[in-house]
Amino acid sequence: MLRRRHPRHLRRRHPLPVPCDRRSPRGRRARQRGLPAGRRHQGRRRCGRHPRTLARLPPSIRSVAREPSPVTGVRPRTIELDHVSIDYEGRTALETTTLSLDEHRVAVIGSNGSGKSSFARLLNGLTRPARGEVRVHGLDPVRQSRLVRERVGFVFANADAQIVMPTVREDVALSLRRLRLTASETAKRVDDALERTGLAGLADASTRSLSGGQKQLLAFATVTVSEPALIVADEPTASLDAVNARRIRELIRALPQQVVVVTHDLRLAAECDIALRFESGRLVARGPAADVVARYDEEHR
């Protein structure tokens, strides 16, 4: 004889009002994870590094997400494009490109509209490929966009686009908010970043009062202060005087992170380890920076 059950809305789920009893669904999940009843999880879910979040990532990605410091060298710094192309409103901005980069400093040169900036924007997900696959240090900028933006810092050609706070110090400190550092740690990182970029004397100055070169240095400070694994700079020396352009070159030369710099400054490009040359949306040259820059300079004299 079948036993008649009460309607679902009249059943008592728990004989006792215990929030995580072993007979409850939450208790079963806790038991499956090896936790005692009453403890659903350990630690806090923060920045995608919670164990359950990591479990959903592919094995090749987990080591990157767990990496405590993006510049420790635990994982090789590799940028990979596999048959990638970009279309804008029916126009091909970047034709099918396949390459792998693990050099420290990468220069990207070419004429205006050649696809340089489109290539750079692929690296942190600002632009999505129409076809192909992009991997930045093992991460997919489309599917793991949040993790990629934690690891990739982008310096825009127009520094005003990334300056949002009223003072220099506040603008640099804003980049550290997601890291949840203590006040003393934040102050130390901000002071170090301002010292590196030569803005220590302007820490309390209004961002509106800065010159174009000082704003570009501030943009570098806001990106480098969070210690990303990769820094992408789009025309960092454009419209700068000789003094500030030299300071930017020295700053890029001293950075421990991998750097991709899109530039028309051939002197800056020649100082890099490798250069990529784009023309009409195609990658036409790749090799030692000094050689690629010399050939490009001869053709455009």
C-alpha positions as CSV (number, residue, x, y, z in Angstrom):
1,M,0.0,0.0,0.0
2,L,1.3,3.3,-1.0
3,R,1.8,5.9,1.6
4,R,0.1,9.2,0.8
5,R,2.4,12.1,1.2
6,H,1.5,15.6,2.3
7,P,1.3,18.3,-0.2
8,R,4.7,20.0,-0.8
9,H,3.7,23.3,0.8
10,L,2.6,21.5,4.0
11,R,5.7,19.4,4.5
12,R,8.2,20.2,7.2
13,R,11.6,20.4,5.7
14,H,13.5,20.1,9.0
15,P,12.3,18.6,12.2
16,L,14.3,21.2,14.1
17,P,15.0,24.8,13.0
18,V,18.8,24.1,12.5
19,P,20.1,26.3,9.6
20,C,22.6,23.6,8.4
21,D,21.3,20.3,9.7
22,R,22.9,17.2,8.1
23,R,19.6,16.1,6.8
24,S,19.1,19.4,4.9
25,P,20.3,20.0,1.4
26,R,22.9,22.5,2.7
27,G,24.0,19.9,5.2
28,R,24.5,17.3,2.4
29,R,26.5,19.7,0.4
30,A,28.7,20.5,3.4
31,R,29.2,16.8,4.0
32,Q,30.2,16.2,0.4
33,R,32.8,18.9,0.7
34,G,34.1,17.3,3.9
35,L,33.0,20.2,6.1
36,P,31.2,19.7,9.4
37,A,27.5,20.6,9.6
38,G,26.9,24.2,10.3
39,R,29.9,25.3,8.2
40,R,28.9,25.8,4.6
41,H,32.2,27.2,3.3
42,Q,35.5,28.5,4.5
43,G,37.0,31.9,3.8
44,R,35.5,34.6,1.7
45,R,34.7,34.7,-2.0
46,R,37.1,37.4,-3.2
47,C,38.3,38.3,-6.7
48,G,37.4,34.9,-8.2
49,R,39.9,33.0,-6.0
50,H,37.4,31.1,-3.9
51,P,38.0,27.3,-4.2
52,R,34.6,26.8,-5.7
53,T,35.3,29.5,-8.3
54,L,38.7,28.0,-9.1
55,A,37.1,24.5,-9.5
56,R,35.1,25.8,-12.4
57,L,38.1,27.0,-14.3
58,P,40.1,24.8,-16.7
59,P,43.3,23.3,-15.1
60,S,45.5,25.5,-17.2
61,I,43.9,28.6,-15.7
62,R,43.9,27.6,-12.0
63,S,47.6,28.2,-11.5
64,V,47.3,31.7,-12.9
65,A,44.3,32.6,-10.8
66,R,46.1,31.3,-7.6
67,E,49.3,33.2,-8.4
68,P,49.9,35.5,-5.4
69,S,52.0,38.1,-7.3
70,P,51.7,38.8,-11.0
71,V,55.4,39.5,-11.4
72,T,56.9,36.4,-9.6
73,G,57.6,34.6,-12.9
74,V,55.7,31.5,-11.7
75,R,54.0,31.2,-15.1
76,P,55.6,32.1,-18.4
77,R,54.6,35.5,-19.8
78,T,53.1,34.5,-23.2
79,I,50.7,36.3,-25.5
80,E,49.2,34.0,-28.2
81,L,47.0,34.8,-31.2
82,D,45.6,31.8,-33.1
83,H,44.1,32.9,-36.5
84,V,42.7,36.1,-35.1
85,S,40.9,38.7,-37.1
86,I,38.9,41.8,-36.3
87,D,36.1,43.4,-38.2
88,Y,34.6,46.9,-37.7
89,E,31.3,47.6,-39.4
90,G,32.1,45.4,-42.3
91,R,35.7,46.6,-42.6
92,T,38.6,44.3,-41.7
93,A,40.8,46.1,-39.1
94,L,43.1,43.1,-38.5
95,E,43.5,40.3,-41.0
96,T,44.1,36.7,-39.9
97,T,47.1,36.8,-37.5
98,T,48.9,34.0,-35.7
99,L,51.8,34.7,-33.3
100,S,53.3,33.9,-29.9
101,L,55.2,36.5,-27.8
102,D,57.1,35.9,-24.6
103,E,59.6,38.7,-24.8
104,H,59.9,41.3,-22.1
105,R,59.3,44.4,-24.1
106,V,57.4,44.3,-27.4
107,A,57.1,47.3,-29.7
108,V,54.2,47.7,-32.2
109,I,54.8,50.1,-35.1
110,G,53.1,51.0,-38.4
111,S,51.3,53.7,-40.2
112,N,48.0,55.2,-38.9
113,G,45.1,52.9,-39.4
114,S,47.4,49.9,-39.8
115,G,45.8,47.8,-37.0
116,K,48.3,48.6,-34.2
117,S,45.7,49.8,-31.6
118,S,43.2,47.1,-32.6
119,F,45.9,44.5,-31.8
120,A,46.7,46.2,-28.5
121,R,43.0,46.3,-27.4
122,L,42.7,42.6,-28.0
123,L,45.1,42.0,-25.1
124,N,42.7,43.1,-22.3
125,G,39.4,42.5,-23.9
126,L,38.6,46.0,-25.1
127,T,38.2,44.6,-28.6
128,R,36.8,41.1,-29.3
129,P,38.1,39.1,-32.2
130,A,35.6,38.3,-35.0
131,R,37.4,35.0,-35.5
132,G,40.2,33.0,-33.8
133,E,41.4,32.8,-30.2
134,V,43.5,35.1,-28.0
135,R,45.4,33.9,-24.9
136,V,47.1,36.4,-22.6
137,H,49.3,34.6,-20.0
138,G,47.0,31.6,-20.3
139,L,43.7,33.5,-20.0
140,D,41.0,34.2,-22.6
141,P,40.3,38.0,-22.6
142,V,36.7,37.3,-23.7
143,R,35.7,34.5,-21.3
144,Q,37.9,35.4,-18.4
145,S,37.7,39.2,-18.9
146,R,37.7,40.0,-15.1
147,L,40.8,38.0,-14.5
148,V,42.5,39.4,-17.5
149,R,41.8,43.0,-16.4
150,E,43.4,42.2,-13.1
151,R,46.5,41.1,-14.8
152,V,46.7,43.6,-17.7
153,G,47.1,47.3,-17.3
154,F,46.2,49.6,-20.2
155,V,47.6,53.1,-20.7
156,F,45.4,55.0,-23.1
157,A,46.8,57.5,-25.7
158,N,44.5,60.1,-24.1
159,A,45.4,60.2,-20.5
160,D,42.3,62.2,-19.6
161,A,40.3,59.1,-20.4
162,Q,41.6,57.4,-17.2
163,I,42.0,60.3,-14.8
164,V,38.9,60.5,-12.6
165,M,39.9,61.7,-9.1
166,P,40.4,65.4,-8.1
167,T,44.0,65.0,-6.8
168,V,47.0,63.0,-8.0
169,R,47.3,60.9,-4.9
170,E,43.6,60.0,-4.9
171,D,43.7,59.0,-8.5
172,V,46.6,56.6,-8.0
173,A,45.1,55.2,-4.8
174,L,41.8,54.5,-6.6
175,S,43.6,51.7,-8.6
176,L,44.3,49.9,-5.3
177,R,40.8,49.9,-4.0
178,R,39.9,46.4,-5.3
179,L,43.0,44.9,-3.6
180,R,41.7,45.8,-0.1
181,L,45.1,46.7,1.3
182,T,45.6,48.4,4.6
183,A,46.0,52.2,4.8
184,S,49.7,52.0,5.3
185,E,50.2,49.5,2.4
186,T,48.2,51.7,0.1
187,A,50.1,54.9,1.1
188,K,53.5,53.1,0.5
189,R,52.5,51.8,-2.9
190,V,51.1,55.2,-3.9
191,D,54.3,57.0,-2.7
192,D,56.5,54.5,-4.6
193,A,54.5,54.9,-7.8
194,L,54.6,58.7,-7.6
195,E,58.4,58.6,-7.0
196,R,59.0,56.3,-10.0
197,T,57.1,58.7,-12.3
198,G,58.6,61.9,-10.9
199,L,55.2,63.1,-9.5
200,A,56.0,63.0,-5.8
201,G,56.1,66.7,-5.6
202,L,52.6,66.9,-7.1
203,A,50.9,64.3,-4.9
204,D,48.3,66.8,-3.6
205,A,48.0,68.8,-6.8
206,S,44.7,69.0,-8.7
207,T,44.7,66.6,-11.7
208,R,43.2,69.4,-13.8
209,S,46.3,71.6,-13.3
210,L,48.7,69.0,-14.7
211,S,50.3,69.4,-18.1
212,G,49.8,66.9,-20.9
213,G,53.1,65.2,-20.1
214,Q,52.3,65.1,-16.3
215,K,48.9,63.5,-17.1
216,Q,50.6,60.8,-19.1
217,L,53.0,60.1,-16.3
218,L,50.0,60.0,-13.9
219,A,48.3,57.4,-16.2
220,F,51.4,55.2,-15.9
221,A,51.4,55.6,-12.1
222,T,47.8,54.6,-11.8
223,V,48.5,51.4,-13.9
224,T,51.8,50.3,-12.4
225,V,50.7,50.9,-8.8
226,S,48.6,47.7,-8.9
227,E,51.5,45.6,-10.3
228,P,49.8,44.0,-13.3
229,A,51.6,41.2,-15.1
230,L,51.3,42.9,-18.5
231,I,51.2,46.6,-19.3
232,V,49.9,47.8,-22.7
233,A,50.7,51.4,-23.6
234,D,49.0,53.0,-26.6
235,E,51.1,55.9,-27.9
236,P,52.6,56.8,-24.5
237,T,55.0,59.5,-25.8
238,A,52.5,61.2,-28.3
239,S,52.5,65.0,-27.9
240,L,55.2,65.0,-25.2
241,D,58.2,67.2,-25.0
242,A,61.7,65.7,-25.1
243,V,62.1,65.7,-21.3
244,N,58.8,63.8,-20.6
245,A,59.3,61.5,-23.6
246,R,62.7,60.5,-22.2
247,R,61.2,59.9,-18.7
248,I,58.5,57.6,-20.3
249,R,61.3,55.7,-22.1
250,E,63.3,55.3,-18.9
251,L,60.1,54.2,-17.0
252,I,59.3,51.5,-19.6
253,R,62.9,50.3,-19.6
254,A,62.9,49.9,-15.9
255,L,59.5,48.1,-15.6
256,P,59.8,44.4,-14.4
257,Q,56.5,43.5,-16.1
258,Q,56.0,42.5,-19.7
259,V,55.3,45.6,-21.8
260,V,53.6,46.0,-25.1
261,V,54.0,49.5,-26.4
262,V,52.2,50.9,-29.5
263,T,54.2,53.9,-30.7
264,H,55.4,56.1,-33.5
265,D,58.5,57.0,-31.4
266,L,61.1,54.9,-33.3
267,R,63.7,55.5,-30.6
268,L,61.4,54.0,-28.0
269,A,60.6,51.1,-30.4
270,A,64.2,50.4,-31.1
271,E,65.0,49.9,-27.4
272,C,62.5,47.0,-27.1
273,D,63.4,43.4,-27.4
274,I,61.1,42.6,-30.4
275,A,59.1,44.7,-32.8
276,L,55.9,44.0,-34.7
277,R,55.0,46.0,-37.8
278,F,51.5,46.3,-39.1
279,E,50.4,47.7,-42.4
280,S,46.8,47.8,-43.7
281,G,45.6,45.4,-41.0
282,R,48.3,42.8,-41.7
283,L,51.4,41.8,-39.7
284,V,54.1,42.3,-42.3
285,A,57.3,42.1,-40.1
286,R,58.4,40.6,-36.9
287,G,61.9,40.4,-35.5
288,P,64.6,42.1,-33.4
289,A,63.4,45.6,-32.7
290,A,66.5,47.4,-34.0
291,D,66.3,45.6,-37.4
292,V,62.5,46.0,-37.9
293,V,62.7,49.7,-36.9
294,A,65.7,50.4,-39.2
295,R,63.9,48.9,-42.3
296,Y,60.7,50.8,-41.4
297,D,62.6,54.1,-41.1
298,E,64.4,53.5,-44.5
299,E,61.1,52.9,-46.3
300,H,59.5,56.1,-44.9
301,R,62.3,58.6,-45.5
